[in-house]
Amino acid sequence: MKISKLIAFLSFALIAGTAFAQEEEAEVREGGHINNNKFRQMYQEFSTPNMFRSASGAPGPQYYQQQADYVMDIELDDKNAKLYGFETITYTNNSPDPLDYLWVQLDQNVRAKDSKSPLIEGDGVPPAEQPGGFASKFMDGGFDGGFNIEAVKDAKGGNLPYTIHQTMMRVEMPKTLKTGEKFTFSIKWWYNVNNHVTNRARSGYEEFEDGNRAYVIAQFYPRMAVYNDVEGWQNSQFWGRDEFALPFGNFEVNLTVPADHITDATGVLTNRKDVFTKDMMKRYELAKKTYDKPVIIVSQEEAEAKENNFATAKKTWKFKAEMVRDFGFATSRRFIWDMMAVKIGNKDVMAVSLYPKEGNPLWEEYSTKAVASTLKSYSRMTFDYPYHKAISVHARNQGMEYPMICWNYGRPNPDGTYSERTKYGMISVIIHEVGHNYFPMIVNSDERQWTWMDEGLNTFMQYVAEQDFGEWYPDAIAPNQSYPSRRGPAKNIVDYMSSDQDYIAPIMTKGLNTYQFGANAYGKPATALNILRETVMGRELFDYAFKTYANRWMFKHPTPEDFFRTMEDASAFDLDWFWRSWFYTTDYVDMGVGEVKKFYVSSKVNAEVREIMEARGLTESDLPPLVYYVAEDSEDFEEGMADMSLEDIPSIKEYMMDNMTPEERAAVTKPKFFYEVTFEKPGGIPMPIIVEYTYADGSTKRETYPAEIWRKNDAQVGKVIASEQEITKIVVDPDEETADIDTTNNAWPQRKKLGQFDQFKDGIKD
């Protein structure tokens, strides 16, 4: 009997059985339904491709973005903690749309005396509160940190009408700004700088017991809002959590600070010889050639010598930056300063740290190394870091990022000792904030709308970079351990995904509107991408696609669809089911082993086939030679069947004789055991089924069934397993790679749940 005839008959029997089931279902079915398949195309969720954004996920042929160039003179009044600024903005309209007005962001107005931000949060009396938080809410006398706008003028000095609405300012232009035209205007302003320790903020100062302050200053100037093809003006209010959407441009900034201050900022320092001493210049030149350890530019001893001087004279530090979306700076007379070179591609980049003595010895040991390590890891996964430096600034309780500069926490005890938790916390926050140079400072997503596009992608990259740091600096890691990453591994997101659905939102939710912000915007998307890389796609395909996305959208404004489409376009991986499940729903992963049936093979007709024969009026003589499956617990099972060899079954013998050469017959396996394994999926997210089979001799075998195995049945699927040995154990997701929230159903035979006394005894044995 030819194998083709055998397959044809079995296929006929299978189809017939399915047809009977469908007829039975049809009797009770009411109406129809829309396509609810998890694997359906995402045409409903995705925006339509157009000339600005292509279906491949790449910028379209008519993609555009606006440009905002700034020239600023900034002066810090250290005695009174005030910041004064005069800025000139040149705005270029590259869009096809004529513009009648411009929107400017006034982020400091979130700290204005009449700010609406505190009013949108519900609260209650907590059982306890830190003194700083208590003081800022009830004892600060109504700190007014909002912008004081003194003038808005055009290039000729004429006053421009403007309207301030909370954290946004609309500037009226004298005439419509057409495509390709530029408009130049200036704003004069000042504001009171807040204490960021007692009056929590991304920007401000820390005041030390000796009266000195360390300033980390950002969002400090009126900044142009984004105008793009997706939303027009992105003029969503800043309520304090959602971060920023900004256009790219060039900056020339003159920072005037007390003469004894050490200052660094976004951009190239253009008057280094005017503000550096001769010793600092020598050390700087050495740092440019040193790749293995930081070189001290300003020592702790030199910083301490200035603590009591409080210079009244001023000094101006001049910075120039091209193609950046923002500007930040740090300044203090108490700063220690170190640098080292790191080779990125074919150029050198300076890794830099600024910190007061309160950061030592931890910061001198690890900060700049963490900066250098981050640049290498992120450049490997995306593109070579394009700027000339990356700065880590120590600021108490801070973690915030800007182009080329960021603030980071991690402070030792007053006696200089520190825990492993403090050390790893500091290294991790530096990796994270320096990493933000890539997402969103260069791959410039809209943080105000889609927090996960910078925080989630960056947290995923942070996990990769943390593991790299452990390899590059093994002395920093405890012996025989890997870097203890807090986010990234699948098992670390299980508690969140299994928590109360009333307090979970899909990742694709505006950050301001989400519950459990850290888990939603940082942890879950980072874990999803790690699972996508390690379990679903594999590193080679994922890394190629991820790098393609980063390179397509560097110095541009991507949307979520641009990311999703690019990941598929560059990998030939259909991931609609993945994006829908992980990003658009609050579903969770739960898979397990359902029923396991053992079968043997026979040449005798079994009960199931007899039923089909009777239904069609067939006799056994009408059938070709067949192999019949007999369940171990069925009425067809006969004594000795378990010991039968495949060669004892005529149909198998005939097939092998007719269709194989002697060499092929010799190489073929002859399974003795056959199992029907049913895998169940109580959870809503389809995932690959990773299975470990254990055999009677103790050997194991891993098999991964692609997620598409669930494409036709979202609840359960069956697999027939042929084995030369008896299977004694089956485990789903043995290494906890899928974020399965319930592992009690992951094994066969099912693990027994221990009672309290048994758990106690088991714990003693451990």
C-alpha positions in Angstrom: 0.0 0.0 0.0 1.4 3.4 -1.0 1.8 6.0 1.7 -0.2 8.5 -0.4 -3.3 6.4 -0.1 -2.8 5.9 3.6 -2.6 9.7 4.1 -5.6 10.3 1.9 -7.8 8.0 4.0 -6.7 9.3 7.3 -7.2 12.9 6.1 -10.7 11.9 4.9 -11.4 10.5 8.4 -10.1 13.6 10.1 -12.1 15.9 7.9 -15.3 13.8 8.4 -14.9 14.0 12.1 -14.4 17.7 12.0 -17.5 18.1 9.8 -19.6 16.2 12.3 -18.5 18.5 15.1 -19.2 21.6 13.0 -22.7 20.3 12.2 -23.3 19.7 15.9 -22.1 23.2 16.8 -24.3 24.8 14.1 -27.4 23.6 15.9 -26.6 25.7 18.9 -24.8 28.7 17.4 -26.6 32.0 17.4 -25.6 34.6 14.9 -22.1 35.3 13.8 -19.1 37.1 15.2 -16.3 39.4 14.1 -12.7 38.2 13.7 -11.5 37.8 17.3 -8.5 35.7 16.3 -5.4 36.9 18.2 -3.4 36.4 15.0 -5.6 38.7 12.8 -3.9 41.6 11.0 -3.7 44.9 12.9 -5.4 47.1 10.3 -7.9 48.2 12.9 -5.3 49.2 15.5 -2.7 50.8 13.1 -3.0 54.1 11.4 -3.0 54.0 7.6 0.4 54.3 5.9 0.9 57.5 3.9 3.6 59.6 2.2 5.0 60.7 5.5 5.2 57.2 7.2 5.4 54.1 5.0 3.9 50.7 5.5 7.4 49.3 6.1 7.8 51.4 9.2 10.4 53.7 7.5 10.0 57.5 7.0 8.0 58.1 3.9 9.2 60.1 0.8 7.5 63.2 2.1 8.5 62.9 5.8 9.4 66.2 7.3 10.2 67.7 10.7 10.5 71.2 12.0 13.7 72.8 13.3 14.1 75.2 16.3 17.5 76.9 16.8 18.3 78.7 20.0 20.8 81.4 21.0 20.7 81.9 24.8 22.3 84.0 27.5 21.7 82.5 30.9 22.8 83.9 34.3 22.6 82.1 37.6 22.0 84.2 40.8 23.5 81.7 43.2 22.8 83.9 46.3 19.1 84.2 45.6 18.6 81.0 43.6 17.2 82.7 40.6 17.8 82.0 36.9 17.7 84.7 34.3 17.5 84.1 30.5 17.3 85.9 27.2 16.8 83.5 24.2 16.4 84.0 20.5 14.6 81.3 18.6 14.7 80.8 14.9 11.9 78.4 13.9 11.9 76.8 10.4 8.6 75.6 9.0 9.5 72.4 6.9 5.9 71.2 7.0 3.5 71.5 4.0 1.2 73.5 6.2 1.0 77.3 6.7 1.3 78.2 10.3 -0.4 81.3 11.9 1.0 80.9 15.4 3.6 79.0 17.4 3.3 77.0 20.6 6.0 77.2 23.2 6.3 75.0 26.3 6.7 76.7 29.7 7.4 73.6 31.8 8.5 75.5 34.9 4.9 76.7 35.2 4.1 73.3 36.6 5.7 74.8 39.8 3.9 78.2 39.5 1.9 79.3 42.6 -1.4 78.9 40.6 -0.4 75.6 39.0 -3.3 73.2 38.4 -1.1 70.2 38.6 -1.5 69.4 42.3 -5.3 69.6 41.8 -5.6 66.6 39.5 -4.3 64.1 42.0 -6.6 62.5 44.6 -5.0 61.9 47.9 -5.6 60.9 51.5 -3.7 61.0 54.8 -0.9 58.4 54.7 0.2 56.6 57.8 3.6 58.3 57.6 5.5 60.6 55.2 9.1 61.7 54.8 9.8 65.2 56.2 10.7 66.6 52.8 7.4 65.5 51.3 5.5 66.8 54.3 7.2 70.2 54.2 6.7 70.6 50.4 3.0 70.0 50.8 2.2 72.0 53.9 5.1 74.2 55.0 6.7 75.8 51.9 4.4 78.8 51.9 3.4 78.4 48.4 6.7 78.3 46.5 6.4 80.1 43.1 8.7 78.5 40.6 6.8 79.5 37.4 8.2 81.5 34.5 8.1 85.3 34.7 7.9 86.3 31.0 9.1 89.9 30.7 9.0 90.2 26.9 8.3 88.4 23.7 9.6 90.3 20.6 10.2 89.8 16.9 13.6 90.1 15.2 13.1 93.9 14.9 12.3 94.4 18.6 8.6 94.7 18.1 6.3 93.2 20.8 4.5 90.0 19.8 1.1 89.1 21.2 1.1 85.9 23.3 -1.3 83.9 25.5 -0.2 81.7 28.4 -2.4 78.7 29.1 -0.9 76.8 32.1 2.4 75.2 30.7 1.9 76.3 27.1 2.3 79.7 25.4 0.9 80.6 22.0 2.9 83.2 20.2 1.1 85.1 17.4 3.2 85.9 14.3 2.6 89.0 12.3 2.0 87.0 9.1 1.5 83.4 8.1 4.6 81.3 8.2 4.7 79.4 4.9 6.5 76.2 3.9 10.2 76.7 3.9 10.1 80.0 5.7 11.8 81.0 9.0 10.6 83.1 11.9 12.9 84.6 14.5 11.7 85.9 17.9 13.0 86.4 21.4 11.8 85.8 24.9 13.2 87.4 28.1 12.3 85.5 31.3 13.4 84.6 34.8 12.2 82.2 37.6 13.0 81.1 41.1 15.0 77.9 41.2 13.5 75.2 43.5 15.2 72.9 45.9 14.7 69.6 44.2 15.3 67.6 47.4 12.5 69.2 49.4 10.4 70.3 46.4 10.7 67.3 44.2 11.4 68.0 40.6 13.6 67.0 37.6 15.5 70.3 37.9 16.7 72.5 40.7 19.4 72.5 43.4 20.5 70.6 46.5 21.6 72.7 49.4 24.4 71.4 51.6 25.0 72.1 55.3 27.8 74.5 54.5 25.4 76.7 52.4 26.7 75.6 49.0 24.4 74.4 46.3 24.7 71.9 43.5 22.5 72.8 40.5 21.1 70.4 37.9 19.1 72.6 35.6 16.7 71.5 32.8 13.4 72.6 31.3 14.8 75.9 32.3 13.9 77.9 29.1 10.8 78.3 27.0 11.0 75.4 24.5 9.3 75.0 21.1 6.6 72.3 20.9 6.6 69.7 18.2 4.5 70.2 15.0 4.3 67.0 12.9 2.2 64.9 10.5 0.6 62.9 13.2 -1.0 65.5 15.6 -0.2 68.9 14.2 0.9 70.8 17.3 1.8 68.6 20.2 0.7 71.1 22.8 -0.5 68.7 25.5 -0.1 70.2 28.9 2.7 69.2 31.2 1.1 67.9 34.4 4.4 66.8 36.0 4.7 63.1 35.0 4.6 62.8 31.2 7.9 64.0 29.8 8.6 65.9 26.6 8.2 66.1 22.9 10.7 68.5 21.3 12.1 69.4 17.8 15.7 69.1 16.9 17.9 72.2 16.4 21.2 73.9 17.1 22.1 75.7 20.3 24.5 78.4 21.3 24.4 78.9 25.0 26.4 81.3 27.3 26.1 80.2 30.9 27.2 82.9 33.4 27.8 81.4 36.9 30.0 82.2 40.0 33.6 82.3 39.0 34.5 79.4 41.3 31.9 77.0 39.9 32.6 73.9 37.8 30.1 73.7 35.0 29.3 71.2 32.2 26.4 71.1 29.8 25.0 69.8 26.6 27.3 70.7 23.7 31.0 71.5 23.0 32.7 73.8 25.4 34.1 76.4 23.0 36.1 78.5 25.5 37.8 75.8 27.5 41.1 77.7 27.8 39.2 80.6 29.4 37.5 78.6 32.1 40.1 75.8 32.8 43.2 76.3 34.8 46.5 75.1 33.3 46.5 72.0 35.5 42.9 71.2 34.4 44.0 71.5 30.7 46.9 69.1 31.3 44.6 66.6 33.0 42.0 67.0 30.3 44.6 66.2 27.5 45.6 63.1 29.4 42.0 62.0 29.8 41.5 62.2 26.1 44.2 59.5 25.7 43.2 57.3 28.7 40.7 54.4 28.0 41.0 52.2 31.0 40.2 54.4 34.0 39.0 57.9 34.8 41.4 60.8 35.0 40.6 63.4 37.7 40.2 66.9 36.3 39.1 68.5 39.6 40.0 66.6 42.7 38.1 66.3 45.9 40.8 68.2 47.7 40.5 71.1 45.2 36.7 71.1 45.4 36.8 71.2 49.2 39.2 74.2 49.2 36.5 76.3 47.5 33.7 75.4 49.8 33.9 78.5 52.0 34.8 81.1 49.3 31.4 81.9 47.7 32.9 83.9 44.8 31.0 87.1 43.9 32.8 87.4 40.5 31.2 85.7 37.5 32.6 83.5 34.7 30.9 82.6 31.4 31.0 79.1 30.0 30.1 78.9 26.3 28.6 75.8 24.7 27.6 74.9 21.2 25.5 71.9 20.2 24.2 70.8 16.8 21.2 68.6 16.1 20.0 68.2 19.7 16.5 68.4 21.0 17.2 70.0 24.3 19.8 71.5 26.6 20.7 70.9 30.2 23.5 72.0 32.5 25.0 71.4 36.0 27.1 73.8 38.1 28.6 74.0 41.6 31.8 74.9 43.3 31.6 71.6 45.2 31.9 69.4 42.0 34.7 66.8 41.6 35.2 66.2 37.9 36.7 63.1 36.1 36.8 61.9 32.5 38.0 59.0 30.4 38.0 58.3 26.7 35.9 55.4 25.2 36.3 54.2 21.6 33.0 54.2 19.7 33.3 53.2 16.1 36.2 55.1 14.6 36.1 58.0 17.1 36.7 58.8 20.7 34.0 59.9 23.1 34.5 61.4 26.5 32.8 59.7 29.4 32.4 62.3 32.2 31.3 62.5 35.8 30.5 65.4 38.1 29.8 64.8 41.8 30.2 66.4 45.2 32.3 64.7 47.9 29.1 63.1 49.3 29.2 60.8 46.3 32.6 59.3 47.1 34.2 56.8 47.1 31.4 55.2 45.1 31.2 57.7 42.3 34.9 58.0 41.7 35.1 54.2 41.4 32.1 53.4 39.2 30.3 56.4 37.6 32.5 57.1 34.6 33.0 53.4 33.9 29.2 52.9 33.8 29.0 55.8 31.3 31.7 54.2 29.1 30.1 50.8 29.3 26.7 52.1 28.4 28.0 53.9 25.3 29.6 50.7 24.1 26.5 48.5 24.7 24.0 50.9 23.2 26.2 51.6 20.2 26.5 47.9 19.5 22.7 47.4 19.6 21.7 50.6 17.7 24.2 53.1 16.1 27.5 54.7 17.1 27.0 57.4 19.6 27.1 60.6 17.5 28.0 63.2 20.2 31.5 63.9 21.6 30.7 63.3 25.3 28.2 61.8 27.8 28.0 63.2 31.4 26.8 61.7 34.6 26.0 64.2 37.4 25.4 63.1 41.0 22.2 64.6 42.4 20.4 63.3 45.4 17.3 61.3 44.7 17.5 62.2 41.0 17.3 60.2 37.8 16.7 62.3 34.7 18.2 62.7 31.2 19.0 65.3 28.6 21.2 65.3 25.5 24.8 64.5 26.6 24.0 65.0 30.3 22.0 63.3 33.0 21.4 63.4 36.8 21.7 60.2 38.8 21.2 59.1 42.4 23.3 56.7 44.6 24.9 58.1 47.7 27.1 56.3 50.2 26.6 56.6 53.9 28.3 59.6 55.6 31.2 57.4 56.6 31.8 56.4 52.9 30.4 52.8 53.3 27.7 51.6 51.0 25.6 48.5 50.4 25.6 46.3 47.3 22.0 47.6 46.7 23.3 51.2 46.7 26.1 50.3 44.3 24.0 48.4 41.8 21.2 51.1 42.1 23.7 53.8 41.2 25.2 51.8 38.3 21.8 50.9 36.9 20.4 54.5 37.0 23.5 55.8 35.3 23.1 53.1 32.6 19.5 54.0 32.2 19.8 57.8 32.1 22.9 57.8 29.8 21.0 55.3 27.6 18.3 57.8 27.2 20.7 59.7 24.8 19.6 57.0 22.3 15.9 56.8 23.3 14.4 59.5 23.1 17.2 62.1 22.7 18.2 60.8 19.3 15.4 58.4 18.3 13.0 61.2 19.2 9.7 59.6 20.2 6.9 61.5 21.8 7.2 60.9 25.6 4.1 63.0 26.3 1.9 60.5 24.4 3.8 57.2 24.5 6.0 56.9 27.6 6.9 53.3 26.8 8.6 54.3 23.5 11.4 55.8 25.5 11.2 54.3 29.0 10.3 50.8 27.8 12.8 50.6 25.0 15.4 52.1 27.1 14.7 49.8 30.1 15.1 46.8 27.7 18.4 48.2 26.5 19.4 48.9 30.1 19.0 45.2 30.8 21.3 44.3 27.9 23.8 46.9 29.0 23.7 45.7 32.7 24.7 42.2 31.6 27.5 43.7 29.5 28.7 45.8 32.4 29.0 42.6 34.5 31.2 41.0 31.8 33.4 44.1 31.2 33.9 45.0 34.9 33.7 41.6 36.6 35.4 43.0 39.8 32.3 45.1 40.3 30.1 42.0 40.5 29.9 39.5 43.4 31.8 36.3 42.6 30.0 33.7 40.5 27.0 36.0 40.0 25.6 37.9 37.0 24.4 41.5 37.3 21.2 41.6 39.4 19.0 43.3 36.9 15.6 44.4 38.4 13.7 44.6 35.1 14.0 42.5 32.0 13.8 38.8 33.0 10.4 37.4 32.3 9.7 36.1 35.8 10.1 39.6 37.3 6.9 40.9 35.6 4.7 38.1 36.8 3.4 39.8 39.9 2.3 42.9 37.9 0.6 40.9 35.1 -1.3 38.8 37.6 -2.4 41.7 39.8 -5.9 43.3 40.0 -7.2 44.0 36.5 -8.9 47.1 37.9 -5.5 48.7 38.4 -3.7 47.7 35.1 -3.8 49.6 31.8 -2.5 48.4 28.4 1.0 49.6 27.5 -0.6 51.6 24.7 -2.0 54.1 27.2 -0.9 57.7 27.7 1.5 57.7 30.6 -0.5 60.2 32.6 -3.5 57.8 32.6 -1.7 54.6 33.7 -1.8 52.8 37.0 1.5 51.4 38.3 3.5 53.7 36.1 6.9 52.0 36.6 5.6 48.5 35.8 3.5 49.7 32.9 5.8 52.0 31.1 9.2 50.6 32.1 8.9 46.9 33.2 6.3 45.4 31.0 7.5 46.7 27.6 11.1 45.9 28.6 10.2 42.4 29.5 8.1 42.0 26.3 11.1 43.0 24.2 13.4 40.7 26.1 11.0 37.8 25.5 10.7 38.8 21.9 14.5 38.7 21.6 15.3 35.6 23.6 12.2 33.4 23.1 10.1 34.4 20.1 12.5 35.8 17.4 16.0 34.9 18.5 18.8 37.3 19.0 20.0 37.4 15.3 16.6 38.4 13.8 15.6 40.7 16.7 18.9 42.6 16.9 18.9 43.2 13.1 15.4 44.5 13.2 15.9 46.6 16.3 19.1 48.2 14.8 17.1 48.9 11.6 14.5 50.8 13.6 17.1 52.8 15.5 18.9 53.8 12.3 15.8 54.5 10.4 14.5 56.9 13.1 17.7 58.5 14.5 17.2 62.2 14.6 13.6 61.8 13.6 10.1 61.4 15.3 8.8 57.8 15.3 5.4 56.6 16.4 4.5 53.2 17.9 3.4 51.9 14.4 6.8 52.8 13.0 8.5 50.6 15.6 6.0 47.7 15.2 6.2 47.8 11.4 9.9 48.0 11.2 10.4 45.1 13.5 8.3 42.9 11.2 9.6 44.5 8.0 13.3 43.7 8.8 12.8 40.2 10.2 10.0 38.6 8.1 8.3 37.8 11.5 4.5 38.3 11.7 4.2 39.8 15.1 0.6 41.2 15.0 -0.4 38.7 17.7 2.5 39.8 19.9 1.9 43.5 19.7 -1.8 43.1 20.2 -1.4 40.8 23.2 1.4 42.6 25.0 0.9 46.2 24.1 -2.8 46.7 23.4 -4.4 44.5 26.1 -3.9 43.6 29.8 -4.0 39.9 29.1 -1.5 37.6 30.7 0.4 34.4 29.9 -0.8 31.1 31.4 0.0 27.9 29.7 0.2 24.3 31.0 -0.1 20.6 30.3 -3.6 19.3 30.3 -4.3 15.7 29.5 -1.6 13.1 28.5 -2.7 9.9 26.9 -0.5 7.0 26.1 -1.1 5.0 22.8 0.2 1.9 21.1 0.0 0.9 17.5 -1.9 -2.1 16.0 -2.9 -3.6 12.7 -6.4 -4.3 14.1 -9.3 -1.8 13.4 -10.0 0.3 16.5 -13.4 1.5 17.8 -13.0 5.0 16.4 -12.4 3.7 12.8 -15.3 1.2 13.2 -17.6 4.0 14.0 -16.6 5.9 10.8 -17.0 2.7 8.8 -20.5 2.1 10.1 -21.4 5.7 9.3 -20.3 5.3 5.7 -21.3 1.7 5.1 -17.8 0.4 4.7 -16.3 -3.0 5.5 -12.8 -3.8 6.5 -12.0 -5.1 3.1 -12.8 -1.6 1.7 -9.9 -0.2 3.7 -6.2 -0.1 2.7 -3.6 -1.5 5.2 -3.6 1.0 8.1 -1.8 1.6 11.4 -4.3 2.0 14.2 -3.7 3.9 17.5 -4.9 2.2 20.6 -5.2 4.0 23.9 -3.7 2.2 26.9 -7.0 2.5 28.8 -9.3 1.6 25.8 -11.3 -1.6 25.2 -9.1 -2.3 22.1 -6.0 -2.6 24.2 -4.7 -6.2 24.2 -2.2 -7.9 26.4 1.3 -7.8 24.8 0.5 -4.9 22.6 3.0 -2.8 24.5 5.8 -5.2 23.5 4.9 -5.2 19.8 7.5 -4.0 17.4 6.7 -1.7 14.4 8.0 -4.4 12.1 5.1 -6.7 13.3 2.6 -4.4 11.7 2.1 -5.3 8.0 1.3 -1.7 6.8 4.5 -0.4 8.3 6.5 -3.2 6.8 5.0 -2.7 3.4 5.6 1.1 3.5 9.2 0.6 4.4 9.8 -2.0 1.8 8.1 0.0 -1.0 9.4 3.5 -0.2 12.9 3.2 1.4 16.3 2.0 0.4 18.0 -0.5 2.8 20.2 2.3 4.1 17.2 4.5 4.8 15.4 1.6 6.5 18.5 1.0 8.7 18.6 4.7 9.8 14.9 5.1 10.6 13.8 5.2 14.2 11.2 2.8 15.5 9.3 4.5 18.2 7.6 2.2 20.7 5.6 4.8 22.7 3.1 7.3 21.4 1.5 10.1 23.4 -1.2 12.5 22.8 -0.4 15.6 24.9 -2.9 18.4 25.3 -1.5 21.8 26.1 -3.9 24.3 27.7 -3.9 28.1 27.6 -6.1 29.7 30.3 -4.3 33.0 29.8 -5.1 35.4 27.0 -1.6 35.8 25.5 -0.5 33.2 22.9 3.2 32.4 23.3 5.5 29.7 22.0 5.2 26.5 24.0 8.6 25.6 25.3 8.5 21.9 26.5 11.0 19.7 28.2 10.4 16.0 27.9 12.1 13.7 30.4 12.6 10.0 29.5 12.8 6.8 31.6 16.6 6.8 31.4 16.8 10.4 32.8 17.6 12.0 29.4 15.7 15.1 28.3 14.8 16.8 25.1 13.6 20.4 24.5 11.0 21.3 21.9 9.6 24.8 21.1 6.3 25.0 19.3 5.9 28.5 17.7 3.1 30.7 19.0 1.2 30.1 15.8 0.2 26.7 17.2 -2.6 28.6 18.9 -3.8 30.3 15.7 -7.0 28.1 15.3 -7.7 27.2 18.9 -7.1 29.8 21.6 -7.8 27.4 24.5 -6.0 24.1 23.9 -4.0 22.2 21.3 -2.8 18.7 21.0 0.5 17.1 19.9 1.2 13.5 19.1 4.7 12.6 20.4 6.5 9.4 19.2 9.3 8.1 21.4 11.6 5.2 21.6 11.5 5.5 25.4 8.8 6.0 27.9 8.2 9.7 28.8 8.1 10.1 32.5 7.8 13.9 32.8 6.6 16.9 30.8 7.3 20.5 31.8 6.2 23.6 30.0 8.4 26.7 30.2 11.1 25.0 32.3 13.3 28.2 32.5 10.4 30.7 33.1 11.0 32.5 29.8 7.4 33.5 29.0 6.2 35.3 32.1 3.7 32.6 32.9 1.7 33.8 35.9 0.7 30.3 37.1 3.3 27.5 37.0 1.2 25.0 39.0 -0.2 23.6 35.8 3.1 23.5 33.9 4.1 19.9 34.7 2.9 16.4 34.1 2.5 14.5 36.3 1.0 17.5 38.0 2.9 18.7 41.0 1.2 18.1 44.2 0.3 21.2 46.2 1.8 20.9 49.7 -0.2 21.6 52.8 1.1 24.0 55.4 2.8 21.3 57.4 4.4 19.7 54.3 5.6 23.1 53.2 7.2 23.6 56.6 8.9 20.2 56.5 10.0 20.9 52.9 11.5 24.2 54.0 13.4 22.5 56.8 14.9 20.1 54.3 16.0 23.0 52.0 
